[in-house]
Amino acid sequence: MPDARDVSPYDALLLLSFGGPEGPDDVVPFLENVTRGRGIPKERLKEVGQHYFLFGGVSPINDQNRALLDALRKDFAEHGLDLPVYWGNRNWAPYLTDTLREMVRDGRRRILVLATSAYASYSGCRQYRENLADALAALEAEGLELPKVDKLRHYFNHPGFLEPMIDGVLRSLAELPEDVRDGAHLAFSTHSIPTASADTSGPVEEHGDGGVYVKQHLDVAQQIADAVRERTGVDHPWQLVYQSRSGAPHIPWLEPDICDHLDERHAAGVPAVVIAPIGFVSDHMEVLYDLDTEAKARAEELGLPMRRSATVGADPRFAAAIRELVVERAAVERGQDVTPCALGALGASHNLCPVGCCPARAPRPVAAGADSTYA
């Protein structure tokens, strides 16, 4: 086993996230950042921004990232890891390029990246690697010495990610009225993506119907359902469902949508539903609006008892899982033999994204992979 406190050769961890507005005046500029290059009119962005305006123009994601930063720093300190943790976003302050510049000026030369996406897909992995390459290109243009950047493997099946979600489902079941609890169905929800992106998710040899994006979510759902059965003695039927579709109607996206699923479950006579947002690390806007607002309203219209379980957030077990992943990857970089920690049928994900993994529509420079532009 690797030394639990040795993180060499790394000298910093970067928490890389999506970002979100922190006030009403931020909403449209934030959405312009998200949709840059797509030619979407500002009036349409104002319509989309209504989701944020319902919550005062503030996305919860930034505060949730601050809480995760605190949890990571606390866990690292308690376990003797001398590794500073920084934070940068794709679409809002603190911006990734600014954070990387700060890290370089602080003398950081080997950086490990934690993305707030647990699964493989273009938007959940490769796009972050493109963002890293863009940021490195900007620093290169400024004449700064570039650090070597690596990305932590996908952590969807790490026990520190799974256990908080299992507990969340158990709590939600316990909150249901007793007369419908045992008959409740579980709806495991994640972000819908175009089927073409899903089919090409993961390494080339895994491409096909749903790719690893769907396989990984199904594996997580199965593990949670099995754990719930073992701890309650009740075998709850379950299904993987999707939310937050944002594409043109003529482009096929993963289905069924969560609200359509609630309609179908109600028509089938299901007495109650627990929605478990397994595709999301924290309770950000898509969870608050698509599940706590839209899906909740649909369930109330149907008279269908529904509970939504918690995401992992800043759970100490998740922070501990990240520490273990950091130590594991550091040992791999030092050439040590390591048995990666992973549950379920799929095993541990790759440390280095291979060529052809989660391809973009048009090739772009990437970092932190076998096809990296920046070594």
C-alpha positions as CSV (number, residue, x, y, z in Angstrom):
1,M,0.0,0.0,0.0
2,P,1.3,3.5,-0.8
3,D,2.2,5.9,2.1
4,A,-1.1,7.5,3.0
5,R,0.6,10.9,3.4
6,D,2.9,10.9,0.4
7,V,1.4,13.0,-2.4
8,S,4.7,13.5,-4.4
9,P,5.2,14.3,-7.2
10,Y,2.1,16.6,-6.8
11,D,2.4,19.9,-5.2
12,A,-1.3,21.1,-5.5
13,L,-4.9,20.0,-6.1
14,L,-7.2,22.0,-8.3
15,L,-11.0,21.7,-7.8
16,L,-12.4,22.3,-11.3
17,S,-16.1,23.1,-11.6
18,F,-18.8,24.6,-13.8
19,G,-19.4,27.8,-12.0
20,G,-22.6,29.8,-11.5
21,P,-24.0,33.3,-11.0
22,E,-23.9,34.9,-7.6
23,G,-26.5,37.6,-8.2
24,P,-29.2,38.8,-10.7
25,D,-26.7,40.9,-12.7
26,D,-24.5,37.8,-13.2
27,V,-27.1,35.6,-14.8
28,V,-27.1,36.7,-18.4
29,P,-23.3,37.1,-18.6
30,F,-22.9,33.7,-17.0
31,L,-25.2,32.1,-19.6
32,E,-23.3,34.0,-22.4
33,N,-20.1,32.3,-21.1
34,V,-21.9,28.9,-21.1
35,T,-23.3,29.2,-24.6
36,R,-20.5,31.2,-26.2
37,G,-20.1,30.4,-29.9
38,R,-23.6,29.0,-30.3
39,G,-25.3,32.2,-31.5
40,I,-28.0,32.2,-28.9
41,P,-29.8,35.6,-28.7
42,K,-29.7,37.5,-25.4
43,E,-33.5,37.5,-25.2
44,R,-33.4,33.7,-25.2
45,L,-30.8,33.7,-22.5
46,K,-33.0,36.0,-20.4
47,E,-35.8,33.4,-20.7
48,V,-33.4,30.6,-19.7
49,G,-32.2,32.7,-16.8
50,Q,-35.6,32.6,-15.2
51,H,-34.5,29.4,-13.5
52,Y,-31.9,31.4,-11.7
53,F,-34.1,34.4,-11.1
54,L,-36.5,32.2,-9.1
55,F,-33.6,31.8,-6.6
56,G,-32.5,35.4,-6.5
57,G,-30.1,35.0,-9.4
58,V,-27.8,32.9,-7.3
59,S,-26.7,29.4,-8.2
60,P,-25.9,27.3,-5.1
61,I,-22.9,25.6,-6.9
62,N,-20.3,28.2,-5.7
63,D,-21.2,27.9,-2.1
64,Q,-21.3,24.2,-2.4
65,N,-17.8,24.2,-3.9
66,R,-16.6,26.4,-1.0
67,A,-18.0,23.8,1.4
68,L,-16.2,21.0,-0.5
69,L,-13.0,23.0,-0.4
70,D,-13.3,23.4,3.4
71,A,-14.0,19.7,3.7
72,L,-11.0,18.7,1.6
73,R,-8.7,21.0,3.4
74,K,-9.9,19.8,6.8
75,D,-9.6,16.1,5.8
76,F,-6.1,16.7,4.3
77,A,-4.9,18.5,7.4
78,E,-6.3,15.8,9.7
79,H,-4.5,13.1,7.8
80,G,-1.2,14.8,7.3
81,L,-1.4,15.6,3.6
82,D,0.6,18.7,2.8
83,L,-1.2,19.6,-0.4
84,P,-2.8,23.1,-1.0
85,V,-6.2,23.1,-2.7
86,Y,-7.2,25.7,-5.2
87,W,-10.5,26.3,-7.0
88,G,-11.2,27.3,-10.6
89,N,-14.4,27.4,-12.8
90,R,-15.2,26.9,-16.4
91,N,-17.9,29.6,-16.7
92,W,-17.6,32.0,-13.8
93,A,-15.3,33.5,-11.2
94,P,-12.9,32.2,-10.0
95,Y,-12.1,31.4,-13.6
96,L,-9.8,28.5,-14.4
97,T,-7.2,30.6,-16.2
98,D,-6.9,33.0,-13.3
99,T,-6.5,30.2,-10.9
100,L,-3.9,28.4,-12.9
101,R,-2.0,31.6,-13.2
102,E,-2.1,32.0,-9.5
103,M,-0.9,28.5,-9.0
104,V,2.1,29.0,-11.4
105,R,3.0,32.2,-9.6
106,D,2.8,30.3,-6.3
107,G,5.4,27.9,-7.7
108,R,3.1,24.9,-8.4
109,R,4.6,22.6,-11.0
110,R,2.7,19.3,-10.7
111,I,-1.0,19.8,-10.4
112,L,-3.7,17.2,-9.9
113,V,-7.2,18.1,-11.0
114,L,-10.5,17.1,-9.4
115,A,-13.5,17.8,-11.7
116,T,-16.9,18.0,-10.1
117,S,-18.2,15.3,-12.5
118,A,-18.0,11.6,-11.5
119,Y,-18.7,10.0,-14.9
120,A,-17.2,9.8,-18.3
121,S,-18.7,11.9,-21.1
122,Y,-17.7,14.7,-23.4
123,S,-19.3,17.4,-21.2
124,G,-18.3,15.7,-17.9
125,C,-14.6,15.0,-18.8
126,R,-13.2,15.9,-22.2
127,Q,-14.6,19.4,-22.2
128,Y,-12.9,20.1,-18.8
129,R,-9.7,18.8,-20.5
130,E,-10.2,21.2,-23.3
131,N,-10.7,24.0,-20.8
132,L,-7.4,23.1,-19.1
133,A,-5.7,23.2,-22.5
134,D,-7.2,26.6,-23.2
135,A,-6.0,27.9,-19.9
136,L,-2.5,26.5,-20.4
137,A,-2.4,28.1,-23.9
138,A,-3.3,31.5,-22.3
139,L,-0.5,31.2,-19.8
140,E,1.9,30.1,-22.5
141,A,1.1,33.2,-24.4
142,E,1.9,35.3,-21.3
143,G,5.3,33.7,-21.2
144,L,4.7,31.7,-18.0
145,E,6.3,28.4,-17.2
146,L,3.6,25.8,-17.7
147,P,2.9,23.2,-15.0
148,K,2.2,19.5,-15.7
149,V,-1.4,18.8,-15.1
150,D,-3.1,15.4,-14.5
151,K,-6.7,14.6,-13.8
152,L,-8.1,12.3,-11.2
153,R,-9.9,9.2,-12.5
154,H,-13.7,9.0,-12.5
155,Y,-14.9,8.3,-9.0
156,F,-18.5,7.2,-9.7
157,N,-17.9,3.8,-8.0
158,H,-15.7,4.8,-5.1
159,P,-17.3,3.8,-1.8
160,G,-16.9,7.3,-0.5
161,F,-19.1,8.6,-3.3
162,L,-21.6,5.7,-3.1
163,E,-22.2,5.5,0.6
164,P,-23.6,9.0,1.1
165,M,-26.0,8.4,-1.8
166,I,-27.1,5.1,-0.3
167,D,-27.8,6.8,3.1
168,G,-29.7,9.6,1.2
169,V,-32.0,7.1,-0.4
170,L,-32.6,5.3,2.9
171,R,-33.4,8.6,4.6
172,S,-35.9,9.5,1.8
173,L,-37.6,6.2,2.0
174,A,-37.9,6.6,5.8
175,E,-39.6,10.0,5.2
176,L,-42.4,8.5,3.1
177,P,-45.7,7.6,4.7
178,E,-45.4,4.1,6.1
179,D,-48.3,2.8,4.0
180,V,-46.5,3.6,0.7
181,R,-42.9,3.1,1.8
182,D,-42.3,-0.5,0.8
183,G,-44.0,-0.1,-2.6
184,A,-41.9,3.0,-3.5
185,H,-40.0,2.9,-6.8
186,L,-36.5,4.4,-7.1
187,A,-35.8,6.9,-9.9
188,F,-32.0,7.3,-10.4
189,S,-31.6,10.6,-12.2
190,T,-28.8,12.1,-14.2
191,H,-28.2,14.7,-16.8
192,S,-29.6,13.9,-20.2
193,I,-27.0,14.2,-23.0
194,P,-27.4,13.7,-26.8
195,T,-27.4,10.0,-27.6
196,A,-24.5,10.5,-30.0
197,S,-22.4,11.8,-27.1
198,A,-23.5,9.0,-24.9
199,D,-22.7,6.4,-27.5
200,T,-19.1,7.7,-27.9
201,S,-18.4,8.1,-24.2
202,G,-15.5,6.3,-22.7
203,P,-12.6,4.5,-24.6
204,V,-13.2,3.6,-28.2
205,E,-13.6,-0.1,-27.4
206,E,-16.5,0.8,-25.1
207,H,-18.4,2.9,-27.7
208,G,-21.9,1.7,-28.6
209,D,-25.4,2.0,-27.3
210,G,-25.1,4.5,-24.4
211,G,-21.3,4.0,-24.1
212,V,-19.8,4.1,-20.6
213,Y,-21.9,7.1,-19.6
214,V,-25.0,4.9,-19.4
215,K,-23.1,1.8,-18.1
216,Q,-21.5,3.7,-15.3
217,H,-24.9,5.2,-14.1
218,L,-26.6,1.8,-14.3
219,D,-23.8,0.3,-12.3
220,V,-24.2,2.9,-9.6
221,A,-27.9,2.6,-9.6
222,Q,-27.7,-1.2,-9.2
223,Q,-25.2,-0.9,-6.3
224,I,-27.5,1.6,-4.4
225,A,-30.6,-0.5,-5.0
226,D,-28.8,-3.6,-3.8
227,A,-27.5,-1.8,-0.7
228,V,-31.0,-0.6,0.1
229,R,-32.4,-4.1,-0.3
230,E,-29.7,-5.5,2.0
231,R,-30.3,-2.8,4.7
232,T,-34.2,-2.7,4.6
233,G,-35.1,-6.2,3.4
234,V,-37.3,-4.6,0.6
235,D,-36.5,-4.9,-3.0
236,H,-37.5,-1.6,-4.6
237,P,-38.0,-1.5,-8.4
238,W,-35.8,1.1,-10.0
239,Q,-35.0,2.8,-13.3
240,L,-32.4,5.2,-14.7
241,V,-34.0,8.5,-15.8
242,Y,-32.8,11.8,-17.2
243,Q,-33.3,15.5,-16.7
244,S,-32.1,18.9,-17.8
245,R,-32.3,18.4,-21.5
246,S,-31.3,21.6,-23.3
247,G,-30.9,20.6,-27.0
248,A,-32.9,21.2,-30.1
249,P,-36.0,19.0,-30.3
250,H,-34.9,17.2,-33.5
251,I,-31.7,15.9,-31.9
252,P,-32.1,12.6,-29.9
253,W,-31.3,12.8,-26.2
254,L,-31.3,10.2,-23.5
255,E,-34.7,9.3,-22.2
256,P,-37.1,9.0,-20.3
257,D,-37.3,12.5,-18.8
258,I,-38.0,12.5,-15.0
259,C,-41.4,14.1,-15.3
260,D,-42.5,11.7,-18.0
261,H,-41.3,8.9,-15.8
262,L,-43.4,10.2,-12.9
263,D,-46.5,10.3,-15.2
264,E,-45.8,6.7,-16.3
265,R,-45.2,5.4,-12.7
266,H,-48.4,7.1,-11.5
267,A,-50.4,5.6,-14.4
268,A,-49.0,2.2,-13.5
269,G,-50.3,2.5,-9.9
270,V,-47.0,3.0,-8.2
271,P,-47.7,4.3,-4.7
272,A,-44.6,6.5,-4.2
273,V,-41.2,7.5,-5.8
274,V,-37.8,8.4,-4.4
275,I,-35.7,10.4,-6.9
276,A,-32.0,9.9,-6.4
277,P,-29.9,12.4,-8.4
278,I,-26.9,10.1,-8.8
279,G,-25.4,12.1,-11.7
280,F,-24.7,15.2,-9.7
281,V,-22.1,15.9,-7.1
282,S,-24.0,18.6,-5.3
283,D,-27.5,20.2,-5.1
284,H,-26.8,22.9,-7.7
285,M,-29.4,24.6,-9.9
286,E,-30.3,21.7,-12.1
287,V,-31.2,19.7,-9.0
288,L,-33.1,22.6,-7.3
289,Y,-35.1,23.5,-10.4
290,D,-35.5,20.3,-12.4
291,L,-36.2,18.1,-9.4
292,D,-37.2,20.2,-6.4
293,T,-39.3,22.6,-8.5
294,E,-40.5,20.9,-11.7
295,A,-40.6,17.2,-10.7
296,K,-42.0,18.1,-7.3
297,A,-44.8,20.1,-8.9
298,R,-45.6,17.2,-11.3
299,A,-45.7,14.7,-8.5
300,E,-48.0,17.0,-6.5
301,E,-50.3,17.4,-9.5
302,L,-50.5,13.6,-9.8
303,G,-51.0,13.1,-6.1
304,L,-47.9,10.9,-6.1
305,P,-45.9,10.9,-2.9
306,M,-42.3,11.8,-3.8
307,R,-39.0,12.4,-2.0
308,R,-35.7,13.6,-3.4
309,S,-32.6,12.2,-1.8
310,A,-29.5,14.3,-1.2
311,T,-26.4,14.5,-3.4
312,V,-22.9,13.8,-1.9
313,G,-22.0,17.5,-1.5
314,A,-19.3,18.0,1.1
315,D,-19.9,14.8,3.0
316,P,-16.7,13.9,4.9
317,R,-16.7,10.4,3.3
318,F,-16.5,12.1,-0.1
319,A,-13.6,14.3,1.0
320,A,-11.9,11.1,2.3
321,A,-12.5,9.4,-1.0
322,I,-10.8,12.3,-2.8
323,R,-7.8,12.1,-0.4
324,E,-7.6,8.3,-1.2
325,L,-7.7,9.0,-4.9
326,V,-5.0,11.6,-4.6
327,V,-2.7,9.3,-2.7
328,E,-3.5,6.5,-5.1
329,R,-2.6,8.6,-8.2
330,A,0.5,9.9,-6.6
331,A,1.7,6.4,-6.0
332,V,1.0,5.4,-9.6
333,E,3.1,8.4,-10.8
334,R,5.9,7.2,-8.5
335,G,5.8,3.8,-10.2
336,Q,4.3,1.9,-7.3
337,D,1.9,-1.0,-7.6
338,V,-1.5,0.1,-6.5
339,T,-4.8,-1.7,-6.1
340,P,-7.4,1.0,-6.9
341,C,-10.5,1.3,-4.7
342,A,-13.7,0.7,-6.7
343,L,-17.0,-1.2,-6.2
344,G,-19.4,-2.7,-8.6
345,A,-19.0,-4.6,-11.9
346,L,-17.0,-2.1,-13.9
347,G,-13.8,-1.7,-11.8
348,A,-11.7,1.4,-11.5
349,S,-11.6,3.8,-14.4
350,H,-8.4,4.7,-16.3
351,N,-6.0,7.2,-14.9
352,L,-5.1,8.6,-18.3
353,C,-7.9,9.3,-20.8
354,P,-7.0,7.3,-24.0
355,V,-7.0,8.6,-27.6
356,G,-10.5,8.7,-28.9
357,C,-12.2,8.8,-25.4
358,C,-15.3,10.9,-25.3
359,P,-14.5,12.7,-28.6
360,A,-15.6,16.2,-29.5
361,R,-17.5,17.1,-32.7
362,A,-14.5,19.0,-33.9
363,P,-11.0,18.2,-32.6
364,R,-9.7,20.7,-30.1
365,P,-6.5,20.8,-28.0
366,V,-6.8,18.9,-24.7
367,A,-4.7,18.4,-21.5
368,A,-4.4,15.6,-19.0
369,G,-4.7,12.6,-21.4
370,A,-2.9,10.3,-23.8
371,D,-3.7,12.8,-26.5
372,S,-2.7,15.9,-24.6
373,T,-1.4,18.9,-26.4
374,Y,0.5,19.8,-23.2
375,A,2.7,17.0,-21.8
